[in-house]
Amino acid sequence: MLLEQADKRDLPLTAKNVNDLADDIVSSMEARKVTVPAMAGPITHMQREVLHGIAIGETTGQTALRLCLSEHTVKSHKRHLYARLRVDTGGEAVAIGIGLGLIRVDKKSASAGQLVVDGPFRVSVSATPTGASVDVSHYLASVLLNLAAAAEEDGGGLLAELVGLAELARSAQAQGRDSHAAHERDERVAGLLAEVADEGRIPVYGPQVGRLAGALREIAAPRPVPSQREAGAA
């Protein structure tokens, strides 16, 4: 089964890496302030619905099914939406949409448990004995759905690409990480990630950035170690 041998849910982090990640998030927040440009025109109801689909990670086909439209019509609405928002990508559209109040973050679900990012992809964090785990299963589900859509369009081509990638990976393992096979493997992986996974990047917007950094900092804080007496009493 695809991803059978991989951890499909959590990204493990050591105690040091948790703090480093939190620092990186805060640095990114301070280094780049996102400005919301004026729209080039009004956003229609259908364009807003398409934006909602982008925010929750729907494929074009899924949005079309939800709105009872053809995929061609959904793509047309998306083009007009991007033009109105003056953006080029779905991630930019979602960021601007949040800034303009076109879509909102569900604060109720975000406050439940360890969920710190609830859109466009849900991300939760939890402490582990050695650091933290970051749950990105919602994002991975979107990647799998994109792969499924690609397989539906050209199953033979996708299978051939994956088989070729597996062969390159074996060659790279045998020849070393500086081999031609390793470089070609990395290029193909990067191309596939760009096609089905937005280059492997998970967008985090607005107040959710601070919540993610805060949750990681809380986990990274020194934890009290119970004394022997307390441990024995437990």
MOURQUI-V547240 format. One record per residue. N is the residue number from 1. RES is the residue in three letters. PSI is psi in whole degrees, 0 to 359 (none if undefined). Layout:
n=<N/N>
res=<RES/RES>
psi=<PSI/PSI>
This chain:
n=<1/2/3/4/5/6/7/8/9/10/11/12/13/14/15/16/17/18/19/20/21/22/23/24/25/26/27/28/29/30/31/32/33/34/35/36/37/38/39/40/41/42/43/44/45/46/47/48/49/50/51/52/53/54/55/56/57/58/59/60/61/62/63/64/65/66/67/68/69/70/71/72/73/74/75/76/77/78/79/80/81/82/83/84/85/86/87/88/89/90/91/92/93/94/95/96/97/98/99/100/101/102/103/104/105/106/107/108/109/110/111/112/113/114/115/116/117/118/119/120/121/122/123/124/125/126/127/128/129/130/131/132/133/134/135/136/137/138/139/140/141/142/143/144/145/146/147/148/149/150/151/152/153/154/155/156/157/158/159/160/161/162/163/164/165/166/167/168/169/170/171/172/173/174/175/176/177/178/179/180/181/182/183/184/185/186/187/188/189/190/191/192/193/194/195/196/197/198/199/200/201/202/203/204/205/206/207/208/209/210/211/212/213/214/215/216/217/218/219/220/221/222/223/224/225/226/227/228/229/230/231/232/233/234>
res=<MET/LEU/LEU/GLU/GLN/ALA/ASP/LYS/ARG/ASP/LEU/PRO/LEU/THR/ALA/LYS/ASN/VAL/ASN/ASP/LEU/ALA/ASP/ASP/ILE/VAL/SER/SER/MET/GLU/ALA/ARG/LYS/VAL/THR/VAL/PRO/ALA/MET/ALA/GLY/PRO/ILE/THR/HIS/MET/GLN/ARG/GLU/VAL/LEU/HIS/GLY/ILE/ALA/ILE/GLY/GLU/THR/THR/GLY/GLN/THR/ALA/LEU/ARG/LEU/CYS/LEU/SER/GLU/HIS/THR/VAL/LYS/SER/HIS/LYS/ARG/HIS/LEU/TYR/ALA/ARG/LEU/ARG/VAL/ASP/THR/GLY/GLY/GLU/ALA/VAL/ALA/ILE/GLY/ILE/GLY/LEU/GLY/LEU/ILE/ARG/VAL/ASP/LYS/LYS/SER/ALA/SER/ALA/GLY/GLN/LEU/VAL/VAL/ASP/GLY/PRO/PHE/ARG/VAL/SER/VAL/SER/ALA/THR/PRO/THR/GLY/ALA/SER/VAL/ASP/VAL/SER/HIS/TYR/LEU/ALA/SER/VAL/LEU/LEU/ASN/LEU/ALA/ALA/ALA/ALA/GLU/GLU/ASP/GLY/GLY/GLY/LEU/LEU/ALA/GLU/LEU/VAL/GLY/LEU/ALA/GLU/LEU/ALA/ARG/SER/ALA/GLN/ALA/GLN/GLY/ARG/ASP/SER/HIS/ALA/ALA/HIS/GLU/ARG/ASP/GLU/ARG/VAL/ALA/GLY/LEU/LEU/ALA/GLU/VAL/ALA/ASP/GLU/GLY/ARG/ILE/PRO/VAL/TYR/GLY/PRO/GLN/VAL/GLY/ARG/LEU/ALA/GLY/ALA/LEU/ARG/GLU/ILE/ALA/ALA/PRO/ARG/PRO/VAL/PRO/SER/GLN/ARG/GLU/ALA/GLY/ALA/ALA>
psi=<145/133/22/323/5/157/108/356/307/148/109/141/139/168/317/317/330/312/321/318/318/317/319/319/314/319/320/321/318/329/332/113/125/125/146/110/163/143/152/352/172/150/126/168/316/324/322/320/320/320/319/319/319/318/326/6/21/147/169/320/320/320/318/319/318/323/0/45/167/157/326/319/320/317/324/315/321/318/315/323/312/320/319/323/354/49/170/343/164/321/318/320/318/317/313/322/320/317/326/356/16/329/151/154/134/94/330/312/330/331/351/129/221/12/117/341/123/8/150/343/134/132/130/155/150/153/146/167/332/359/250/160/142/116/113/30/327/319/316/326/320/319/316/321/323/320/320/319/320/322/324/324/319/75/319/318/317/318/315/321/318/321/317/322/320/320/318/321/319/317/318/322/324/325/342/161/347/11/164/321/322/318/318/321/313/321/318/320/316/320/319/321/320/327/319/351/24/45/21/13/135/114/140/128/155/219/341/330/313/321/319/313/318/318/320/320/321/319/323/345/145/136/140/138/123/143/167/322/316/318/321/325/326/none>
